[in-house]
Amino acid sequence: MIEPSPDGLAAAFAAGARPQRAGATASAGDSAIAAAFADRRPDAIEVAYHAYGRALYSVACRILHDADEAQDCVHHALLRAWQRPKAYRPERGALRPFLMICVRNEALTRLRRDARHRRIEQRVAREETFSYEFASDDPLV
């Protein structure tokens, strides 16, 4: 449960900071969450997660096709955005699309990483099955 903050961020969330449909205008609650996120207030990341978590999870699931990996992706993307204080700037746009792009990028990075690991594992497996034959006159044998 979200604890009320001194300035009413949790109240703004309760009053209307819900995931918006594409093309919808941002509510006052969205603006309050965005301002708190930009100011790096401690309760902002939790409120942002509760407000936008389903939409972010949906983006990750569509890309990754794995529920557990999608949850990890959303959490990691939110933490990365939070740990980089200058990453989000309200004058460049709303918080929700920014976070959705962060999640999308994290999901694509995970797909690329997994594909790279599979290629390496396949190459190692091929090399392990290759038998080296040395000529009997080889001085190193």
Phi, psi and chi 1 to 4 in degrees:
 res  aa     phi    psi   chi1   chi2   chi3   chi4
   1 MET       -  143.4  179.5  171.0 -168.8      -
   2 ILE   -84.4  125.1  -59.7  171.7      -      -
   3 GLU   -80.3  140.1  -64.9  -62.3  -39.7      -
   4 PRO   -62.5  136.6  -12.2   19.8      -      -
   5 SER   -96.3  163.3   58.9      -      -      -
   6 PRO   -58.3  -33.1  -18.9   24.9      -      -
   7 ASP   -98.9    4.8   64.3   -7.6      -      -
   8 GLY    86.2   24.5      -      -      -      -
   9 LEU   -62.1  -42.0 -178.9   58.2      -      -
  10 ALA   -64.5  -34.7      -      -      -      -
  11 ALA   -67.4  -38.2      -      -      -      -
  12 ALA   -63.9  -39.3      -      -      -      -
  13 PHE   -62.2  -47.6  168.8   70.8      -      -
  14 ALA   -64.5  -29.9      -      -      -      -
  15 ALA   -80.1  -14.9      -      -      -      -
  16 GLY   165.6    4.6      -      -      -      -
  17 ALA   -82.1   80.2      -      -      -      -
  18 ARG  -117.1  157.9  -61.3  -74.5 -171.5 -102.7
  19 PRO   -55.6  132.2  -24.6   33.0      -      -
  20 GLN   -93.9  152.0  -58.9  -73.9  -35.7      -
  21 ARG   -74.7  157.2  -67.4 -177.5 -167.4  -97.2
  22 ALA   -56.9  134.0      -      -      -      -
  23 GLY    88.8   -9.8      -      -      -      -
  24 ALA   -77.7  151.1      -      -      -      -
  25 THR   -79.6  152.7   58.3      -      -      -
  26 ALA   -72.1  141.1      -      -      -      -
  27 SER   -86.5  172.6   69.7      -      -      -
  28 ALA   -62.2  -34.6      -      -      -      -
  29 GLY   -64.7  -40.4      -      -      -      -
  30 ASP   -61.2  -41.7  -71.2  -26.6      -      -
  31 SER   -64.6  -39.1  -61.0      -      -      -
  32 ALA   -66.7  -40.9      -      -      -      -
  33 ILE   -65.0  -44.4  -65.8  169.3      -      -
  34 ALA   -61.5  -43.8      -      -      -      -
  35 ALA   -63.8  -42.1      -      -      -      -
  36 ALA   -66.7  -38.9      -      -      -      -
  37 PHE   -64.7  -43.7 -162.4   90.4      -      -
  38 ALA   -64.3  -35.1      -      -      -      -
  39 ASP   -82.0   -4.3  -67.8  -19.3      -      -
  40 ARG    60.6   40.4  -60.1 -176.1   43.7   75.0
  41 ARG   -72.3  141.3  -68.1 -145.0  -33.1  -98.8
  42 PRO   -57.0  -34.1  -21.8   30.3      -      -
  43 ASP   -83.3  -10.2   58.1  -18.1      -      -
  44 ALA   -66.8  -38.6      -      -      -      -
  45 ILE   -66.8  -39.1 -168.4  167.9      -      -
  46 GLU   -66.6  -44.2 -178.2  179.8   -3.3      -
  47 VAL   -65.6  -41.0  173.9      -      -      -
  48 ALA   -61.9  -40.7      -      -      -      -
  49 TYR   -63.1  -44.0  178.0   77.1      -      -
  50 HIS   -68.4  -33.8  -74.0  -72.8      -      -
  51 ALA   -76.7  -39.0      -      -      -      -
  52 TYR  -118.0   -0.6  -49.8  122.9      -      -
  53 GLY   -55.8  -42.1      -      -      -      -
  54 ARG   -64.0  -43.9  -74.4 -175.2 -179.0 -169.5
  55 ALA   -65.2  -40.5      -      -      -      -
  56 LEU   -65.6  -42.2  -60.3  175.5      -      -
  57 TYR   -62.9  -39.3  175.7   74.3      -      -
  58 SER   -61.8  -42.9  177.1      -      -      -
  59 VAL   -61.3  -47.2  168.4      -      -      -
  60 ALA   -63.7  -40.9      -      -      -      -
  61 CYS   -64.2  -40.8  -89.0      -      -      -
  62 ARG   -62.6  -33.0  -75.8 -171.9 -159.0  133.0
  63 ILE   -86.0  -43.9  -65.4  169.7      -      -
  64 LEU   -90.1  -26.0  -63.5  170.1      -      -
  65 HIS    57.3   34.2  -55.4  -71.8      -      -
  66 ASP  -150.7  116.2 -179.3  -30.5      -      -
  67 ALA   -61.9  -45.7      -      -      -      -
  68 ASP   -65.7  -43.1  -68.0  -26.4      -      -
  69 GLU   -64.6  -36.1 -171.5   72.3   17.3      -
  70 ALA   -66.1  -40.8      -      -      -      -
  71 GLN   -62.3  -45.8  -73.1  177.2   -8.1      -
  72 ASP   -61.2  -39.9  -69.9  -16.7      -      -
  73 CYS   -61.3  -46.5  176.2      -      -      -
  74 VAL   -62.6  -46.4  169.1      -      -      -
  75 HIS   -62.7  -43.4  -69.2  142.8      -      -
  76 HIS   -65.6  -42.7 -170.4 -101.5      -      -
  77 ALA   -63.5  -42.2      -      -      -      -
  78 LEU   -63.6  -43.7  -84.7  171.3      -      -
  79 LEU   -63.7  -41.4  -75.8  175.3      -      -
  80 ARG   -62.7  -43.5  -79.1 -175.5   57.4  159.4
  81 ALA   -63.3  -37.9      -      -      -      -
  82 TRP   -70.7  -38.0 -178.1 -104.9      -      -
  83 GLN   -76.8  -12.2  -69.5  169.9  -14.6      -
  84 ARG  -107.9   93.8  -63.9  178.1  180.0 -176.8
  85 PRO   -59.6  -29.4   -0.2   -1.0      -      -
  86 LYS   -96.9    5.7  -64.6 -178.2 -177.9 -177.8
  87 ALA   -67.9  -44.6      -      -      -      -
  88 TYR  -102.9  125.6  173.2   67.6      -      -
  89 ARG  -127.2  118.7  -64.6 -168.6  -45.2 -123.2
  90 PRO   -56.8  -30.2  -20.9   29.0      -      -
  91 GLU   -69.1  -15.3   65.2  -88.0    8.1      -
  92 ARG   -91.8  -11.4  -66.5 -175.4   65.9 -163.7
  93 GLY   152.5  179.1      -      -      -      -
  94 ALA   -74.0  159.1      -      -      -      -
  95 LEU   -70.6  -42.5  179.1   61.4      -      -
  96 ARG   -58.2  -51.0 -178.0  176.6 -177.7  -96.2
  97 PRO   -63.5  -34.8  -14.0   19.6      -      -
  98 PHE   -60.0  -46.7  168.4   77.8      -      -
  99 LEU   -67.3  -35.7  -67.8  175.4      -      -
 100 MET   -63.9  -38.9  -67.9 -177.6   97.2      -
 101 ILE   -67.7  -39.3  -70.3  169.1      -      -
 102 CYS   -59.9  -44.3  -70.6      -      -      -
 103 VAL   -66.3  -44.4  168.6      -      -      -
 104 ARG   -57.7  -47.3 -178.7 -155.9   61.6 -164.5
 105 ASN   -62.8  -41.4  -69.7  -13.5      -      -
 106 GLU   -63.8  -41.9  175.9   64.7   23.7      -
 107 ALA   -64.0  -42.8      -      -      -      -
 108 LEU   -65.5  -38.2  -67.7  173.4      -      -
 109 THR   -61.5  -41.4  -62.6      -      -      -
 110 ARG   -65.0  -41.1  -72.9  169.5 -179.2 -107.0
 111 LEU   -61.7  -45.8  -77.4  179.5      -      -
 112 ARG   -62.4  -43.2  -69.3 -178.5 -167.1  118.0
 113 ARG   -61.8  -45.8 -178.8 -163.1   62.5 -151.9
 114 ASP   -64.0  -39.4  -67.7  -14.7      -      -
 115 ALA   -64.7  -41.3      -      -      -      -
 116 ARG   -63.3  -42.6 -174.4  176.2   64.5 -113.8
 117 HIS   -64.0  -39.2  -73.8 -170.9      -      -
 118 ARG   -63.7  -42.3  -81.7 -167.5  -56.6  -85.1
 119 ARG   -62.4  -41.4  -75.9 -167.8  -51.8  -90.4
 120 ILE   -64.8  -44.9  -69.4  169.7      -      -
 121 GLU   -62.3  -39.4  -71.6  171.4   -3.2      -
 122 GLN   -65.5  -41.1  -70.6  170.2   -8.9      -
 123 ARG   -64.7  -42.6 -172.8  171.7    7.3  137.8
 124 VAL   -63.7  -41.7  167.5      -      -      -
 125 ALA   -62.8  -40.9      -      -      -      -
 126 ARG   -64.3  -41.2  -80.2 -166.5  -49.6  -95.7
 127 GLU   -68.6  -33.0  -70.7  174.6    2.1      -
 128 GLU   -70.2  -30.2  -72.8  174.9   -5.7      -
 129 THR   -83.9  -15.0   59.9      -      -      -
 130 PHE   -74.8  125.8 -178.9   74.5      -      -
 131 SER   -97.8  133.3   63.9      -      -      -
 132 TYR   -90.4  125.6  -67.2   96.6      -      -
 133 GLU  -113.8  130.5  -65.1 -176.9   20.1      -
 134 PHE  -112.5  146.8  -62.3  101.2      -      -
 135 ALA   -69.4  147.7      -      -      -      -
 136 SER   -68.9  -19.7   60.5      -      -      -
 137 ASP   -91.0   10.4   60.2  -20.3      -      -
 138 ASP   -70.7  124.1 -170.4  -11.5      -      -
 139 PRO   -70.5  -17.0   21.6  -28.8      -      -
 140 LEU   -87.7   -9.9  -63.4  176.0      -      -
 141 VAL   -87.3      -  175.2      -      -      -
